Amino acid sequence: MIQNTKCECGHQNPAGTVLCESCGKPLVEDLPLDTPLEMRYDGAARRSQKQNPAVIDRVWNFFSSVKIAIWLIILTLIGSAIGTIYPQESTFINLDEPAKYYKETYGTWGTVYQALGFSRTYESWWFIGLLVMIGTSLVICSLDRVLPLYKALSKQQVRKHMTFLTRQQTVLQMQVEGDAGQWVERFAAQLRRKRYRVWTEGSALLAEKNRFSRWGPYINHIGLIIFLLAVLGRSVPAWHMDQYVGVDEHQVKQVPGTEYYIGNDKFTVEYYKDEELPDNLKGIARAKLYQTQATLYACTQYCGDDPLHDPVLKPVESHAIEVNSPLEYKGLKFYQFNFEQKIRLIEVKPMLIDAVSGQSYGPFDLKMSDPAEQSQAGPYTLTLSDVYPDFGLDAEGAPMTKSRDFNNPAFVFRITGPDLDAKGELYIYFPMPSAADKGVQQQINDSFKRLGSNSGRFNFEVGKMENVTFSQYTSYLNVRVDRAMPYVWIGAAIFMIGVIMGLYWQHRRIWVRIDDGRLTLGAHTNKNTYGIRADAASALAKCGIPVDPKVLDNRRNTR
């Protein structure tokens, strides 16, 4: 059935229009006749009310529904609550086996929780999908309503239909004496004093105040959309990073996901003295200060995985990192998180000794955590064949590592050069002298003889202690990049502006027309009807028509 939307005033309205865009006459016949008009969006037609919608219109209608938006918000809140039952995996440092941790710590429920993916709730596809759908709903809800409302408010007619006036929230009808045009001008002058914008057309008047407050909810939506986009932007690696890195003293380590390196020049820890503590805490070691003297380096050359060259580093920032005093550089922040007191071997600079000739070559750098794949010692090339961070022997006497921690490191080198065949010679080097127990040394030698030549011609010696670097402390730093946070604050600020606009101001409109000496006044506001009744009653009183504001309440009169 084709809807006839042409008004008696001659204006052709779009399908779905409730009130005529020109004169305001109700076009929907089933509206109750004894109640004020529904003035939401000024009765303008919306796209979601389109007849015979196509597929894209159905999608538009789905996301423009406020009920759908509420359900999306409820589902997101439920998902967020589920994500707080147990700690998220992202809150742990070096959690290598999350399934094992949740099972041992939280039992069967922890196993189910981790298996269902709730331990990664806020990075899951369904949670991000809900946020995207909420953002889509905000955009479509706003466009579906703000465009018709803007069109209706920007093309308001001064003279409105009598039915439109008599079915407003605030109504007055009575006889007036004298010239209608002059009375309208006096009334307009009183409204201008109350900061109304006034338009007149003969014996008709339109006065409007605080129209901008109608845009408050849509400014709220803009703020929320920016907020959601910023939250989603945190899933982009370049925009957000929240990781932990442990750096031993005198060690330089690459910052994950970047071409920057962080160096721990010196770590300092101070403890409270007993006289500084209350009686119940005396004798308990409590850190008063832990500080990392750190240097941040930028890689300028050989930044990739180049086995032949160490990266060329350039210091760009230095800072004494303490709790709440991070090192900051171009959005990259390093916070002091924790520390561990444990002696670790960081680097050695051994010499290659040729037992046949008695000559020594080197020294060359050997870093425990990141050893070079190839090193040069005089005419000999040392190629790293294998690394055992925590050396041990299995049941068959074969070399193996007990863990990934460098508690008992062993390095296997293949030495090639003059007077050696093309295959070269294997040599296992223990940087820590006590690492190779003398009782198993022969077993180790036998094991490596099976792997290749091991004539015993070469040996590694460190010599001076300055060629050995130890660390007493490991400093754990929280590395953060959050380029989305400024946009989160911008979105929140815009949201608050919209809230203030919508709460502290009201859109007020007053229409007047005089026909054959009979005054008809209608007024509408989106909230605080008492205020607009008081404005109208005050202006009427100064024009010689004293009236009680309560008499103007059409809602009271139509009950």
C-alpha positions in Angstrom: 0.0 0.0 0.0 1.4 3.4 -1.0 1.2 5.9 1.8 -0.1 9.4 0.9 2.2 11.8 2.6 1.1 15.1 1.0 -0.3 17.5 3.6 -3.3 19.8 3.2 -0.9 22.7 3.1 0.5 21.4 -0.2 3.9 20.1 1.1 5.0 16.7 -0.1 6.6 14.8 2.8 8.9 11.8 2.6 7.3 8.4 3.5 7.4 7.7 7.2 6.9 11.4 8.2 4.7 11.7 11.4 4.3 15.6 11.4 4.2 17.7 8.3 7.7 19.3 7.7 6.1 22.6 6.8 3.0 23.2 9.0 3.4 20.5 11.6 0.0 18.9 11.1 -0.1 15.2 12.3 -0.1 12.9 9.3 -0.5 9.6 11.2 -4.3 9.1 11.9 -3.9 6.7 14.7 -2.2 9.2 17.1 -4.2 9.7 20.3 -6.2 13.0 19.9 -6.2 13.9 23.6 -2.4 13.7 24.3 0.5 16.0 23.4 2.3 15.2 20.1 5.4 13.0 20.0 8.0 15.6 19.1 11.0 13.2 18.9 13.0 14.2 15.8 10.1 16.7 15.1 8.2 13.9 13.4 10.7 13.7 10.5 11.0 10.5 8.5 14.0 8.2 9.2 15.7 5.8 6.9 15.0 2.9 9.3 11.3 3.5 8.7 11.7 2.9 4.9 9.0 0.8 3.3 10.1 -2.4 1.4 13.7 -2.3 2.6 16.5 -3.9 0.6 19.3 -6.0 2.1 21.4 -3.0 3.0 18.4 -1.3 4.5 17.7 -4.3 6.7 21.3 -4.1 7.9 20.8 -0.4 8.6 17.6 -1.1 10.4 19.3 -3.8 12.6 22.1 -1.4 13.8 19.8 1.6 14.1 17.7 -0.2 16.7 18.2 1.0 20.2 17.2 -2.4 21.6 19.9 -4.0 19.6 22.5 -1.5 20.9 21.4 -2.2 24.5 21.8 -6.0 24.0 25.2 -5.5 22.5 26.3 -3.4 25.5 24.9 -6.1 27.9 26.7 -8.9 26.1 29.9 -6.9 26.2 29.5 -6.2 29.9 28.9 -9.9 30.6 32.0 -10.8 28.5 34.1 -8.2 30.4 32.9 -9.6 33.7 33.8 -13.2 32.7 37.3 -11.9 31.8 37.8 -10.8 35.4 37.1 -14.1 37.1 40.7 -15.3 36.8 43.8 -13.2 35.8 44.4 -12.8 32.1 47.4 -14.4 30.5 48.8 -10.9 29.5 49.3 -10.0 33.1 52.0 -12.6 33.7 55.7 -12.4 32.9 57.0 -15.2 30.7 54.0 -17.5 31.1 55.3 -20.3 28.9 52.6 -22.9 29.7 49.3 -21.2 30.5 47.3 -24.4 30.4 49.5 -25.9 33.1 49.4 -22.8 35.2 45.6 -22.5 35.2 45.2 -26.1 36.0 47.6 -26.2 38.9 46.4 -22.8 40.3 42.7 -22.9 39.8 41.9 -26.6 39.3 39.2 -27.9 36.9 37.5 -24.6 36.6 40.8 -23.0 35.6 41.4 -25.6 33.0 37.9 -25.0 31.5 38.4 -21.2 31.7 41.7 -21.4 29.8 40.5 -23.9 27.3 37.5 -21.8 26.4 39.8 -18.8 25.7 38.5 -16.6 28.6 42.1 -16.2 29.8 42.5 -14.0 26.6 39.1 -12.4 26.7 40.1 -8.9 25.8 42.1 -10.0 22.7 39.6 -12.5 21.5 37.8 -12.2 18.2 34.3 -12.2 19.7 35.0 -9.5 22.2 36.6 -7.3 19.6 33.7 -8.1 17.3 31.2 -6.9 20.0 33.1 -3.6 20.3 33.0 -3.2 16.5 29.3 -3.8 16.4 28.7 -1.3 19.2 30.7 1.3 17.3 28.7 0.5 14.1 25.5 0.8 16.0 26.6 4.2 17.4 27.4 5.5 13.9 24.2 4.3 12.3 21.9 5.2 15.2 23.4 8.7 15.1 23.1 9.2 11.4 19.6 7.7 11.3 18.4 10.4 13.8 20.6 13.4 13.6 20.2 14.0 9.8 16.4 14.2 9.8 16.5 16.2 13.0 18.9 18.7 11.6 16.8 19.0 8.4 13.7 19.6 10.4 15.2 22.2 12.7 16.9 24.1 10.0 13.7 24.5 7.9 11.2 25.5 10.6 8.1 27.4 9.5 6.9 30.3 11.7 3.2 29.7 11.2 2.2 26.3 12.3 -1.0 24.3 12.0 -3.6 24.9 14.8 -3.6 21.2 15.7 0.2 21.3 16.1 -0.1 24.2 18.6 -2.9 22.9 20.6 -1.3 19.5 21.1 2.0 20.8 22.6 3.2 20.3 26.2 2.4 24.0 27.0 -0.7 25.5 25.5 -2.8 28.7 25.9 -5.9 29.9 24.0 -7.6 33.1 24.7 -8.9 36.4 23.2 -6.6 39.4 22.9 -7.6 43.0 22.1 -5.8 45.4 19.8 -3.6 45.0 16.8 -2.4 41.4 16.4 0.9 42.4 14.8 1.8 44.9 17.5 1.0 42.5 20.3 3.2 39.9 18.6 6.1 42.4 18.5 5.7 43.2 22.2 5.7 39.6 23.0 8.7 39.0 20.8 10.6 41.8 22.6 10.0 40.1 26.0 11.3 36.8 24.7 14.4 38.4 23.3 15.2 39.6 26.8 15.2 36.0 27.8 17.8 35.3 25.1 15.4 33.7 22.6 15.9 34.0 18.9 12.6 35.3 17.4 11.1 35.1 13.9 7.8 36.8 13.1 5.5 36.5 10.1 2.5 38.8 10.4 0.5 37.7 13.4 2.6 34.5 13.9 5.8 34.0 15.9 8.5 31.4 16.5 10.9 31.8 19.4 13.8 29.4 20.0 16.5 29.0 22.6 19.4 26.6 23.2 19.0 24.6 20.0 22.6 23.4 20.4 21.6 21.2 23.4 19.7 18.9 21.0 23.1 17.9 19.6 24.4 16.8 23.0 23.5 13.1 22.7 25.1 12.9 19.2 28.3 14.6 20.5 28.2 11.8 23.2 28.2 9.3 20.4 31.1 11.0 18.6 33.1 10.8 21.8 32.2 7.1 22.3 33.1 6.3 18.7 36.5 7.9 19.1 36.9 6.1 22.4 36.1 2.7 20.9 38.4 3.3 17.9 41.2 4.1 20.3 40.5 1.0 22.3 40.5 -1.1 19.1 43.7 0.7 18.0 45.5 -0.7 21.0 45.4 -4.1 19.3 47.7 -2.7 16.6 51.3 -3.6 17.7 52.7 -0.2 16.6 50.1 1.6 18.7 50.2 -0.5 21.9 52.7 -2.6 23.7 52.7 -3.8 27.3 55.5 -6.3 27.9 58.1 -7.1 30.5 61.8 -7.5 29.9 64.5 -8.7 32.4 67.9 -7.1 31.9 70.9 -8.2 33.9 73.5 -5.7 35.1 76.0 -4.7 32.3 73.7 -6.3 29.8 72.1 -4.8 26.7 69.0 -6.4 25.4 66.7 -5.7 22.5 63.3 -4.4 23.3 60.8 -6.9 21.8 59.1 -5.7 18.6 61.3 -2.7 18.2 64.8 -1.7 16.9 65.7 -0.3 20.3 68.0 -1.8 22.9 67.9 -1.2 26.6 71.0 -1.5 28.7 71.3 -2.0 32.5 74.4 0.0 33.4 74.0 -0.4 37.1 71.3 -1.6 39.5 71.0 -0.1 43.0 68.8 -1.4 45.8 68.5 0.1 49.3 66.7 -1.5 52.3 65.0 0.1 55.2 67.0 0.0 58.5 65.3 -1.6 61.5 65.1 1.8 63.2 63.1 3.0 60.2 60.5 0.3 60.5 57.7 -0.3 63.0 58.2 -3.0 65.6 56.1 -5.6 63.8 58.3 -5.3 60.7 61.7 -5.2 62.2 64.0 -7.9 60.9 62.2 -8.2 57.6 64.1 -7.0 54.5 62.0 -4.4 52.7 63.3 -2.5 49.7 63.4 1.3 50.2 64.6 2.0 46.7 65.4 0.0 43.7 66.8 1.9 40.7 68.1 1.0 37.3 70.6 3.3 35.7 69.5 2.5 32.1 70.6 3.6 28.7 68.4 3.3 25.6 70.1 2.6 22.3 68.8 2.9 18.8 70.1 0.5 16.2 71.6 2.2 13.2 73.1 -0.7 11.3 72.8 -4.5 11.1 69.5 -4.4 13.0 68.2 -7.7 11.6 69.4 -11.2 12.3 72.8 -10.8 10.8 75.0 -13.7 12.0 78.2 -12.0 10.9 77.8 -8.6 12.5 76.7 -7.3 15.8 74.1 -4.4 15.6 75.6 -0.9 15.6 74.0 0.9 18.5 73.7 4.6 19.3 72.7 5.8 22.7 69.6 8.1 22.5 68.4 8.4 26.1 69.7 7.7 29.7 67.7 7.8 32.9 67.7 6.4 36.4 64.5 4.4 36.4 62.6 4.2 39.6 59.1 3.3 40.5 56.8 6.0 38.9 59.8 7.6 37.3 60.1 5.9 33.9 62.6 6.4 31.1 60.6 8.0 28.2 61.6 8.3 24.5 59.2 9.0 21.6 56.3 7.3 23.2 58.3 4.3 24.6 58.3 4.1 28.4 60.2 1.8 30.7 58.8 1.4 34.2 60.6 -0.2 37.1 58.6 -3.3 37.9 60.7 -5.7 40.0 64.2 -7.1 40.6 65.9 -10.3 41.4 69.2 -10.8 43.3 71.1 -13.6 41.6 74.7 -13.8 40.3 74.8 -14.4 36.6 77.6 -14.6 34.1 76.9 -12.0 31.4 80.0 -12.1 29.1 83.4 -13.5 28.8 86.3 -12.6 26.5 88.4 -15.8 26.2 91.6 -16.4 24.3 92.1 -19.3 21.9 95.2 -21.3 22.9 97.0 -23.6 20.4 98.7 -26.2 22.5 100.9 -27.3 19.6 102.5 -23.9 18.9 101.8 -22.4 22.3 100.4 -19.3 20.6 97.2 -17.5 21.8 94.7 -15.7 19.7 92.0 -13.2 20.6 90.3 -12.4 22.8 86.8 -12.6 21.2 83.4 -11.6 22.8 81.2 -14.4 24.0 77.8 -13.2 25.3 75.8 -15.7 27.3 72.3 -14.7 26.2 73.1 -13.8 22.6 76.3 -15.4 21.4 77.6 -14.6 17.9 77.2 -17.3 15.4 80.8 -16.8 14.1 83.8 -15.3 15.8 87.4 -14.7 14.6 90.4 -15.6 16.7 93.6 -14.9 14.8 93.6 -17.1 11.6 91.0 -19.4 13.1 87.2 -19.2 12.6 85.0 -20.3 15.5 81.5 -21.3 14.4 79.0 -21.8 17.1 77.6 -25.3 16.6 75.3 -25.6 19.7 74.5 -24.0 23.0 73.4 -25.7 26.3 72.2 -23.0 28.7 72.0 -25.5 31.6 74.4 -28.3 30.6 73.8 -31.9 31.6 74.0 -35.4 30.3 71.0 -37.7 29.7 70.8 -41.4 30.6 72.8 -42.4 27.5 75.6 -39.9 28.2 74.5 -37.5 25.5 74.7 -33.8 26.1 71.4 -32.0 26.9 70.1 -28.9 28.7 68.1 -29.0 31.9 66.4 -25.6 31.4 66.6 -22.5 29.3 68.2 -20.5 32.1 71.9 -19.9 31.8 72.7 -21.6 35.1 75.5 -23.9 33.7 76.2 -22.8 30.1 78.2 -24.8 27.6 79.1 -23.7 24.1 80.1 -26.0 21.3 82.4 -24.5 18.7 83.7 -25.9 15.4 87.2 -24.5 14.9 88.4 -24.2 11.3 91.6 -22.7 9.9 95.3 -23.5 9.1 96.6 -27.0 9.7 93.0 -28.3 10.2 91.0 -30.3 7.7 87.8 -29.0 6.1 85.7 -30.6 8.8 87.5 -28.7 11.5 87.6 -29.6 15.2 84.8 -29.5 17.8 85.5 -27.9 21.2 83.1 -27.6 24.1 83.7 -24.6 26.3 82.5 -24.0 29.8 82.7 -20.3 30.7 82.2 -21.1 34.4 85.1 -23.2 35.6 83.0 -25.2 38.0 80.4 -26.0 35.4 82.1 -29.1 34.1 82.5 -31.5 37.1 85.8 -33.3 36.8 84.1 -36.6 37.5 82.1 -36.3 34.2 84.7 -34.5 32.1 85.9 -37.7 30.5 82.3 -38.7 29.8 81.8 -35.3 28.1 84.9 -35.7 26.0 83.8 -39.2 24.9 80.4 -37.9 24.0 81.9 -35.1 21.8 84.4 -37.4 20.2 81.4 -39.2 18.7 80.2 -35.9 17.2 83.5 -35.0 15.5 87.2 -34.5 15.9 88.3 -33.5 19.4 92.1 -33.9 19.5 92.6 -31.6 22.5 94.9 -29.3 20.5 92.9 -26.2 21.4 91.8 -24.7 24.7 90.0 -21.5 25.8 91.4 -19.4 28.6 90.0 -16.2 30.1 93.0 -15.0 31.9 92.3 -11.6 33.6 89.2 -11.1 35.6 88.4 -7.9 33.7 87.6 -10.2 30.8 84.7 -11.6 32.8 81.5 -9.7 33.4 79.1 -10.8 36.2 75.7 -9.5 37.2 74.4 -9.4 40.7 70.9 -8.2 40.0 68.3 -8.7 37.3 66.1 -5.7 36.8 62.6 -6.3 35.4 61.2 -3.4 33.4 57.7 -2.9 32.1 57.9 -1.7 28.5 54.9 0.3 27.4 53.8 2.0 24.2 50.3 3.5 24.2 49.8 5.8 21.3 46.0 5.3 21.6 45.7 6.8 25.1 45.6 10.5 23.9 42.6 9.5 21.7 41.0 7.7 24.6 41.2 11.0 26.6 40.0 13.0 23.6 37.0 10.7 23.2 36.2 10.9 27.0 36.4 14.7 26.9 34.1 15.0 23.9 31.7 12.6 25.6 31.6 14.8 28.7 31.0 17.9 26.6 28.0 16.2 25.1 26.8 15.2 28.6 27.1 18.8 29.8 25.3 20.2 26.7 22.4 17.7 27.1 22.0 18.0 30.9 22.5 21.7 31.7 20.6 23.3 28.7 17.2 22.6 27.2 15.9 23.3 23.7 12.9 25.6 24.1 10.5 26.7 21.4 7.4 28.9 21.5 4.9 29.3 18.7 2.2 31.9 18.6 -0.5 32.7 16.1 -3.4 35.1 16.4 -6.5 34.5 14.2 -9.4 37.0 14.4 -8.3 38.2 17.8 -7.9 34.7 19.3 -4.4 33.9 20.6 -3.1 30.4 20.4 0.3 29.7 22.1 2.1 26.4 22.0 5.5 25.6 23.5 7.8 22.6 23.6 11.0 21.6 25.3 12.9 18.3 25.4 13.0 18.6 29.3 12.3 20.9 32.2 8.8 21.9 31.1 8.5 24.0 34.2 11.2 26.3 32.9 9.4 27.0 29.5 6.1 27.5 31.2 7.7 30.1 33.5 9.3 31.8 30.4 5.9 31.9 28.6 4.0 33.1 31.7 6.5 35.8 32.4 6.4 37.2 28.8 2.6 37.0 28.8 2.3 38.9 32.1 4.5 41.7 30.7 2.2 41.9 27.7 -0.9 42.3 29.9 -2.0 38.7 30.2 -1.3 37.4 33.7 -1.5 33.7 33.9 -0.5 30.9 36.3 2.3 28.7 34.8 0.4 25.6 35.9 -2.6 26.6 33.7 -0.2 26.3 30.6 0.5 22.6 31.3 -1.4 20.8 28.6 -0.5 17.4 30.0 -2.4 18.3 33.2 -5.4 19.5 31.2 -5.6 16.4 29.0 -5.7 13.8 31.7 
